[in-house]
């Protein structure tokens, strides 16, 4: 069952922004895992020489780590003031 928001979604609501960022991060992790596991599966099964695959996975992993650091430590979810 998908998460339900108890009130009208508003991007100015700090709790909503925090939940939205975490759900976006979860999607990012799922896409990373799906694509990289598929690439590595075919790399191993076909005994291919994809020298770029290690760098691809490492760079995407670093981007994923930076995404996590942003939502966990950097993002400011305080209430925005108008003006």
C-alpha positions in Angstrom: 0.0 0.0 0.0 1.5 3.4 -0.9 2.1 5.9 1.8 -0.8 8.3 2.4 -0.3 11.9 3.3 -2.8 13.0 6.0 -3.2 16.5 4.6 -3.1 18.3 1.3 0.5 17.9 -0.1 2.4 21.2 -0.1 6.0 21.6 -1.1 6.4 24.3 1.6 5.6 21.7 4.3 8.9 20.5 5.8 7.6 17.1 6.6 6.3 16.6 3.0 9.6 17.8 1.5 11.6 15.3 3.7 9.3 12.4 2.8 9.4 13.4 -0.9 13.2 13.5 -0.9 13.5 10.2 0.8 11.1 8.6 -1.6 13.1 10.0 -4.5 16.2 8.5 -2.9 14.5 5.1 -2.6 13.6 5.3 -6.4 17.3 6.2 -7.1 18.5 3.2 -5.1 16.0 0.8 -6.9 17.1 2.0 -10.4 20.7 1.7 -9.4 20.3 -1.8 -8.2 18.1 -2.9 -11.1 20.4 -1.5 -13.9 23.7 -2.5 -12.2 22.6 -6.0 -11.3 21.4 -6.5 -14.8 24.6 -5.3 -16.4 26.8 -7.3 -14.0 24.6 -10.4 -14.6 25.1 -10.2 -18.4 28.8 -9.3 -17.9 29.4 -12.5 -15.9 27.1 -14.8 -18.0 28.5 -13.7 -21.4 32.2 -13.6 -20.1 32.3 -10.1 -21.8 35.1 -7.7 -21.5 33.3 -4.6 -20.4 36.1 -2.6 -18.9 33.8 0.4 -18.4 31.5 -1.4 -16.1 33.5 -1.1 -12.9 33.9 2.7 -13.4 30.2 3.0 -14.3 29.2 1.3 -11.1 31.6 3.2 -9.0 30.7 6.6 -10.3 27.0 5.9 -10.0 27.6 4.6 -6.4 29.4 7.8 -5.5 26.5 9.8 -6.9 24.1 7.7 -4.9 26.2 8.3 -1.8 26.2 12.0 -2.4 22.4 11.9 -2.8 22.2 10.2 0.6 24.5 12.7 2.3 22.4 15.5 0.9 19.1 14.2 2.2 20.6 13.0 5.5 22.9 15.9 6.5 22.7 18.9 4.1 19.1 19.4 3.1 17.3 22.2 5.1 13.7 21.2 5.9 12.9 24.2 8.0 9.8 26.2 7.2 10.3 28.6 4.4 9.3 32.2 5.0 7.5 34.2 2.4 9.4 37.4 1.9 
